[in-house]
Structures are given as C-alpha cells and as structure tokens.
Amino acid sequence: MWTQNEIWIYLIATIFMGLATFGAVLVALFGKKFYPPQLEITLPNPFGELTKWEKDGKGHGARFYHARVINTRRWSPASNVSLHLIAVEEERSDHSFSDDWKGDVQLKWKHPGHYPQPSYIGKPVDYDLVSVDAGHFVSLHPIAAASTLNRVRTEKFRVRVWLQARATESDSPVVIVETSWDGTWIESSEEMNKHFIIKIVDVISP
C-alpha cells in the first residue's frame, strides 16, 4: 500500500510530465509560427582562407572569403537555407556607388564537393562569397549566374554586394558587404589584408 505522501508525489510527478508533454507538442505544432528561426549574415574571417593546389606540375594559390549564416534561435531550426546575391554596386569616379547588377542568384555552399549541405540549419554555416588568386583573378561564386552578372574582375576595384539568407520559415536582413582590392597578390594573410579588404557596411531589415 502506498502512503499518502507517496500518492501526492506520484500525482505531482504525473502532472508535471503531462505539462511537459503538452508543452513539447505546442512547440512542435506552433513554435516556428510564433518563434521562427532568426537568421543573420556575418563575415567569419576578414583574412580569408588560403588554398593551394597543383595543376600541370605548377603550384597555384587562392584566398577564399566566406559569408556565414547564423541562426540565433538554434532551438528553432531553419530548413532549406540558401544565401542569395541580389545586387552588386560598383564605385564610380566620384567615389559614389551605382547599380552594376540586380537579380537573384544563390551562392555556393562551402566545399560542396566534400560536405553535403544540411537540410536544417542550427549551427552556423559558411558559403563561398568571393576569391582572389595568384593569377590576379577575383571571382564571385554563385551556383549559376545570369550572363549580365560580372563574376570575374582582373583589375583593382571597389564593389558592394547585397546578400540575403532565406529559409522556408524566415529571411535574414539584407547585408551589404563592401570589397575592395588594389590589384596586389601576396600570399601572407597579414600583408594581403592590406590590399584586399572585405567588410559589412550596412544591414537592412526585411
């Protein structure tokens, strides 16, 4: 026979378990509606990542700069996340910026040949944004781009690219990233950072 105290403890435990189960069901059914994923775009490393390889017996090098998508509500995973390039502005002779291209293309997931892109995003994920190589080619990295988008530059420049991360549940603010290059290639990270500069200059709420 149970004592009265044991009966009360059992009843209280049963009630708490029921409330926890009910709460979990509510979160599963309605959590993303009221608390959708909260996406943000950052630049993880202004020095970029140096990559080296050999082709036809010759050494090649390039530095890749990435954009990182962060879900600040990791408990509310984002599904079908993609990073979009929606505009490119180029500096004019008077140092103002004018539209060079407008559209909507997805950027490449970092190392797509080695790591499959996850279906749901909780922790941060990186995308290839721009690269510069020893041959003095600076390239944007869309999955596929319209012919009107100038993906490759070979001379010094200063441009601003507009980015937005999108998921089934929500979109990030639009982030404007400014990139400038004086035409110099140096393998050293510290030295190259003096010649190739990438930074966020504005964030626009959706």
Short mmCIF file of the C-alpha atoms (twelve columns), coordinates in Angstrom:
data_MODEL
# 
_entry.id   MODEL 
# 
loop_
_atom_site.group_PDB 
_atom_site.id 
_atom_site.type_symbol 
_atom_site.label_atom_id 
_atom_site.label_alt_id 
_atom_site.label_comp_id 
_atom_site.label_asym_id 
_atom_site.label_seq_id 
_atom_site.Cartn_x 
_atom_site.Cartn_y 
_atom_site.Cartn_z 
_atom_site.pdbx_PDB_model_num 
ATOM 1   C CA . MET A 1   0.000  0.000  0.000   1 
ATOM 2   C CA . TRP A 2   1.193  3.483  -0.833  1 
ATOM 3   C CA . THR A 3   1.408  6.102  1.854   1 
ATOM 4   C CA . GLN A 4   -0.380 9.424  1.424   1 
ATOM 5   C CA . ASN A 5   2.927  11.199 0.760   1 
ATOM 6   C CA . GLU A 6   3.841  8.692  -1.964  1 
ATOM 7   C CA . ILE A 7   0.452  9.211  -3.601  1 
ATOM 8   C CA . TRP A 8   0.931  13.009 -3.643  1 
ATOM 9   C CA . ILE A 9   4.439  12.663 -5.056  1 
ATOM 10  C CA . TYR A 10  3.140  10.354 -7.801  1 
ATOM 11  C CA . LEU A 11  0.289  12.745 -8.686  1 
ATOM 12  C CA . ILE A 12  2.568  15.781 -8.809  1 
ATOM 13  C CA . ALA A 13  5.111  13.925 -10.977 1 
ATOM 14  C CA . THR A 14  2.351  12.775 -13.334 1 
ATOM 15  C CA . ILE A 15  1.014  16.341 -13.657 1 
ATOM 16  C CA . PHE A 16  4.478  17.743 -14.432 1 
ATOM 17  C CA . MET A 17  5.115  15.034 -17.030 1 
ATOM 18  C CA . GLY A 18  1.776  15.802 -18.640 1 
ATOM 19  C CA . LEU A 19  2.516  19.533 -18.738 1 
ATOM 20  C CA . ALA A 20  5.971  18.885 -20.230 1 
ATOM 21  C CA . THR A 21  4.485  16.660 -22.925 1 
ATOM 22  C CA . PHE A 22  1.777  19.215 -23.689 1 
ATOM 23  C CA . GLY A 23  4.382  21.966 -23.923 1 
ATOM 24  C CA . ALA A 24  6.535  19.904 -26.288 1 
ATOM 25  C CA . VAL A 25  3.523  19.276 -28.526 1 
ATOM 26  C CA . LEU A 26  2.701  23.015 -28.597 1 
ATOM 27  C CA . VAL A 27  6.284  23.892 -29.528 1 
ATOM 28  C CA . ALA A 28  6.304  21.268 -32.288 1 
ATOM 29  C CA . LEU A 29  2.989  22.464 -33.716 1 
ATOM 30  C CA . PHE A 30  3.200  26.219 -33.265 1 
ATOM 31  C CA . GLY A 31  6.764  27.082 -32.171 1 
ATOM 32  C CA . LYS A 32  8.065  28.071 -35.601 1 
ATOM 33  C CA . LYS A 33  4.960  30.112 -36.299 1 
ATOM 34  C CA . PHE A 34  5.477  32.362 -33.276 1 
ATOM 35  C CA . TYR A 35  9.253  31.934 -32.881 1 
ATOM 36  C CA . PRO A 36  10.682 31.268 -36.374 1 
ATOM 37  C CA . PRO A 37  14.422 30.877 -36.979 1 
ATOM 38  C CA . GLN A 38  16.302 34.165 -36.731 1 
ATOM 39  C CA . LEU A 39  18.902 34.321 -39.495 1 
ATOM 40  C CA . GLU A 40  21.879 36.668 -39.588 1 
ATOM 41  C CA . ILE A 41  24.795 37.084 -42.011 1 
ATOM 42  C CA . THR A 42  28.353 37.716 -40.806 1 
ATOM 43  C CA . LEU A 43  31.896 37.604 -42.217 1 
ATOM 44  C CA . PRO A 44  33.761 34.907 -40.253 1 
ATOM 45  C CA . ASN A 45  37.299 35.815 -41.296 1 
ATOM 46  C CA . PRO A 46  38.365 39.105 -42.945 1 
ATOM 47  C CA . PHE A 47  41.740 37.486 -43.761 1 
ATOM 48  C CA . GLY A 48  40.104 34.762 -45.837 1 
ATOM 49  C CA . GLU A 49  41.356 31.186 -46.172 1 
ATOM 50  C CA . LEU A 50  44.408 30.358 -48.268 1 
ATOM 51  C CA . THR A 51  44.036 27.321 -50.534 1 
ATOM 52  C CA . LYS A 52  46.878 25.737 -52.511 1 
ATOM 53  C CA . TRP A 53  46.898 23.054 -55.191 1 
ATOM 54  C CA . GLU A 54  48.956 21.778 -58.093 1 
ATOM 55  C CA . LYS A 55  47.894 21.586 -61.733 1 
ATOM 56  C CA . ASP A 56  50.070 20.542 -64.670 1 
ATOM 57  C CA . GLY A 57  53.058 20.453 -62.332 1 
ATOM 58  C CA . LYS A 58  52.621 24.068 -61.288 1 
ATOM 59  C CA . GLY A 59  51.601 25.424 -57.904 1 
ATOM 60  C CA . HIS A 60  48.503 27.566 -57.628 1 
ATOM 61  C CA . GLY A 61  47.083 29.570 -54.751 1 
ATOM 62  C CA . ALA A 62  43.874 31.422 -53.976 1 
ATOM 63  C CA . ARG A 63  42.316 33.071 -50.964 1 
ATOM 64  C CA . PHE A 64  38.612 32.470 -50.313 1 
ATOM 65  C CA . TYR A 65  36.400 34.825 -48.355 1 
ATOM 66  C CA . HIS A 66  33.190 33.459 -46.879 1 
ATOM 67  C CA . ALA A 67  29.822 34.695 -45.700 1 
ATOM 68  C CA . ARG A 68  28.430 32.924 -42.638 1 
ATOM 69  C CA . VAL A 69  24.725 32.365 -41.953 1 
ATOM 70  C CA . ILE A 70  23.848 32.142 -38.257 1 
ATOM 71  C CA . ASN A 71  20.554 31.062 -36.714 1 
ATOM 72  C CA . THR A 72  20.433 32.843 -33.364 1 
ATOM 73  C CA . ARG A 73  17.477 30.631 -32.371 1 
ATOM 74  C CA . ARG A 74  19.202 27.276 -32.657 1 
ATOM 75  C CA . TRP A 75  16.290 25.581 -30.880 1 
ATOM 76  C CA . SER A 76  14.122 26.625 -33.866 1 
ATOM 77  C CA . PRO A 77  15.983 25.041 -36.828 1 
ATOM 78  C CA . ALA A 78  15.796 26.686 -40.251 1 
ATOM 79  C CA . SER A 79  15.025 24.433 -43.213 1 
ATOM 80  C CA . ASN A 80  16.116 24.778 -46.846 1 
ATOM 81  C CA . VAL A 81  18.528 27.617 -46.104 1 
ATOM 82  C CA . SER A 82  20.248 29.376 -49.005 1 
ATOM 83  C CA . LEU A 83  22.322 32.541 -49.360 1 
ATOM 84  C CA . HIS A 84  21.353 34.888 -52.182 1 
ATOM 85  C CA . LEU A 85  23.241 37.591 -54.054 1 
ATOM 86  C CA . ILE A 86  20.623 40.184 -55.017 1 
ATOM 87  C CA . ALA A 87  22.598 43.220 -56.145 1 
ATOM 88  C CA . VAL A 88  26.090 44.465 -56.999 1 
ATOM 89  C CA . GLU A 89  27.119 48.117 -56.856 1 
ATOM 90  C CA . GLU A 90  30.384 49.453 -58.271 1 
ATOM 91  C CA . GLU A 91  32.298 52.561 -57.275 1 
ATOM 92  C CA . ARG A 92  32.268 55.425 -59.770 1 
ATOM 93  C CA . SER A 93  34.953 58.027 -60.374 1 
ATOM 94  C CA . ASP A 94  33.339 60.376 -57.841 1 
ATOM 95  C CA . HIS A 95  33.553 57.573 -55.194 1 
ATOM 96  C CA . SER A 96  29.779 57.080 -55.080 1 
ATOM 97  C CA . PHE A 97  28.221 53.700 -55.885 1 
ATOM 98  C CA . SER A 98  25.929 52.886 -58.788 1 
ATOM 99  C CA . ASP A 99  23.980 49.746 -59.687 1 
ATOM 100 C CA . ASP A 100 26.107 47.314 -61.668 1 
ATOM 101 C CA . TRP A 101 23.689 44.370 -61.459 1 
ATOM 102 C CA . LYS A 102 20.386 43.401 -59.842 1 
ATOM 103 C CA . GLY A 103 18.904 39.923 -59.729 1 
ATOM 104 C CA . ASP A 104 18.717 36.840 -57.524 1 
ATOM 105 C CA . VAL A 105 21.311 34.056 -57.585 1 
ATOM 106 C CA . GLN A 106 22.314 31.580 -54.911 1 
ATOM 107 C CA . LEU A 107 25.880 31.394 -53.643 1 
ATOM 108 C CA . LYS A 108 27.804 28.141 -53.324 1 
ATOM 109 C CA . TRP A 109 27.909 26.188 -50.104 1 
ATOM 110 C CA . LYS A 110 31.496 25.981 -48.780 1 
ATOM 111 C CA . HIS A 111 33.300 22.859 -50.043 1 
ATOM 112 C CA . PRO A 112 30.215 21.396 -51.783 1 
ATOM 113 C CA . GLY A 113 32.249 18.517 -53.180 1 
ATOM 114 C CA . HIS A 114 33.300 17.304 -49.731 1 
ATOM 115 C CA . TYR A 115 30.471 18.179 -47.361 1 
ATOM 116 C CA . PRO A 116 26.765 17.897 -48.243 1 
ATOM 117 C CA . GLN A 117 24.650 20.891 -47.353 1 
ATOM 118 C CA . PRO A 118 22.442 20.063 -44.329 1 
ATOM 119 C CA . SER A 119 18.666 20.103 -44.675 1 
ATOM 120 C CA . TYR A 120 18.260 22.021 -41.416 1 
ATOM 121 C CA . ILE A 121 20.431 24.797 -40.051 1 
ATOM 122 C CA . GLY A 122 21.008 25.182 -36.334 1 
ATOM 123 C CA . LYS A 123 24.730 25.905 -36.044 1 
ATOM 124 C CA . PRO A 124 26.456 28.472 -38.339 1 
ATOM 125 C CA . VAL A 125 27.160 27.546 -41.964 1 
ATOM 126 C CA . ASP A 126 29.537 29.146 -44.484 1 
ATOM 127 C CA . TYR A 127 29.177 29.996 -48.166 1 
ATOM 128 C CA . ASP A 128 31.819 30.940 -50.739 1 
ATOM 129 C CA . LEU A 129 31.409 34.645 -51.430 1 
ATOM 130 C CA . VAL A 130 34.493 35.854 -53.295 1 
ATOM 131 C CA . SER A 131 38.019 34.647 -54.004 1 
ATOM 132 C CA . VAL A 132 41.244 36.165 -55.303 1 
ATOM 133 C CA . ASP A 133 44.036 34.066 -56.780 1 
ATOM 134 C CA . ALA A 134 47.695 34.387 -57.630 1 
ATOM 135 C CA . GLY A 135 46.763 34.947 -61.265 1 
ATOM 136 C CA . HIS A 136 45.013 38.186 -60.235 1 
ATOM 137 C CA . PHE A 137 41.507 36.903 -60.848 1 
ATOM 138 C CA . VAL A 138 38.822 37.972 -58.364 1 
ATOM 139 C CA . SER A 139 35.667 35.861 -58.618 1 
ATOM 140 C CA . LEU A 140 32.195 35.807 -57.122 1 
ATOM 141 C CA . HIS A 141 30.813 32.317 -56.501 1 
ATOM 142 C CA . PRO A 142 27.162 31.920 -57.481 1 
ATOM 143 C CA . ILE A 143 25.843 28.432 -58.209 1 
ATOM 144 C CA . ALA A 144 24.637 29.719 -61.577 1 
ATOM 145 C CA . ALA A 145 24.552 33.301 -62.744 1 
ATOM 146 C CA . ALA A 146 22.880 35.355 -65.403 1 
ATOM 147 C CA . SER A 147 25.113 36.479 -68.252 1 
ATOM 148 C CA . THR A 148 24.675 40.085 -67.123 1 
ATOM 149 C CA . LEU A 149 26.473 39.435 -63.809 1 
ATOM 150 C CA . ASN A 150 30.169 40.284 -63.942 1 
ATOM 151 C CA . ARG A 151 31.549 37.361 -61.931 1 
ATOM 152 C CA . VAL A 152 35.264 37.916 -62.562 1 
ATOM 153 C CA . ARG A 153 37.443 41.015 -62.258 1 
ATOM 154 C CA . THR A 154 41.152 41.307 -63.023 1 
ATOM 155 C CA . GLU A 155 41.891 44.921 -62.069 1 
ATOM 156 C CA . LYS A 156 41.603 46.931 -58.886 1 
ATOM 157 C CA . PHE A 157 38.023 47.683 -57.855 1 
ATOM 158 C CA . ARG A 158 35.649 48.582 -55.057 1 
ATOM 159 C CA . VAL A 159 32.203 46.998 -55.066 1 
ATOM 160 C CA . ARG A 160 29.316 46.412 -52.702 1 
ATOM 161 C CA . VAL A 161 27.307 43.197 -52.830 1 
ATOM 162 C CA . TRP A 162 23.846 42.792 -51.316 1 
ATOM 163 C CA . LEU A 163 23.192 39.466 -49.589 1 
ATOM 164 C CA . GLN A 164 20.161 37.816 -48.001 1 
ATOM 165 C CA . ALA A 165 19.801 34.407 -46.341 1 
ATOM 166 C CA . ARG A 166 16.483 32.673 -46.868 1 
ATOM 167 C CA . ALA A 167 14.779 29.693 -45.279 1 
ATOM 168 C CA . THR A 168 11.328 28.153 -45.537 1 
ATOM 169 C CA . GLU A 169 10.366 29.792 -42.242 1 
ATOM 170 C CA . SER A 170 12.014 33.248 -42.430 1 
ATOM 171 C CA . ASP A 171 14.524 35.526 -44.176 1 
ATOM 172 C CA . SER A 172 17.504 37.418 -42.806 1 
ATOM 173 C CA . PRO A 173 18.014 41.168 -43.033 1 
ATOM 174 C CA . VAL A 174 19.786 42.273 -46.213 1 
ATOM 175 C CA . VAL A 175 23.505 42.751 -45.569 1 
ATOM 176 C CA . ILE A 176 25.693 44.991 -47.733 1 
ATOM 177 C CA . VAL A 177 29.291 43.802 -47.967 1 
ATOM 178 C CA . GLU A 178 31.965 46.078 -49.387 1 
ATOM 179 C CA . THR A 179 35.017 44.552 -51.063 1 
ATOM 180 C CA . SER A 180 37.996 46.489 -52.371 1 
ATOM 181 C CA . TRP A 181 41.245 45.347 -53.993 1 
ATOM 182 C CA . ASP A 182 44.241 47.337 -55.181 1 
ATOM 183 C CA . GLY A 183 45.415 44.657 -57.636 1 
ATOM 184 C CA . THR A 184 48.167 43.200 -55.436 1 
ATOM 185 C CA . TRP A 185 48.521 39.487 -54.583 1 
ATOM 186 C CA . ILE A 186 50.597 38.441 -51.570 1 
ATOM 187 C CA . GLU A 187 50.358 35.001 -50.001 1 
ATOM 188 C CA . SER A 188 50.764 36.271 -46.433 1 
ATOM 189 C CA . SER A 189 47.411 36.767 -44.638 1 
ATOM 190 C CA . GLU A 190 48.532 39.888 -42.782 1 
ATOM 191 C CA . GLU A 191 50.021 41.511 -45.868 1 
ATOM 192 C CA . MET A 192 47.134 40.545 -48.149 1 
ATOM 193 C CA . ASN A 193 44.698 42.115 -45.679 1 
ATOM 194 C CA . LYS A 194 46.245 45.473 -46.539 1 
ATOM 195 C CA . HIS A 195 45.403 45.012 -50.224 1 
ATOM 196 C CA . PHE A 196 42.140 43.052 -50.216 1 
ATOM 197 C CA . ILE A 197 39.573 44.403 -47.755 1 
ATOM 198 C CA . ILE A 198 36.138 42.981 -47.049 1 
ATOM 199 C CA . LYS A 199 33.664 44.374 -44.507 1 
ATOM 200 C CA . ILE A 200 29.962 44.794 -43.742 1 
ATOM 201 C CA . VAL A 201 28.871 48.405 -44.275 1 
ATOM 202 C CA . ASP A 202 25.097 48.224 -43.745 1 
ATOM 203 C CA . VAL A 203 22.259 45.961 -42.594 1 
ATOM 204 C CA . ILE A 204 18.702 46.499 -43.872 1 
ATOM 205 C CA . SER A 205 15.782 44.857 -42.040 1 
ATOM 206 C CA . PRO A 206 13.340 42.924 -44.258 1 
# 
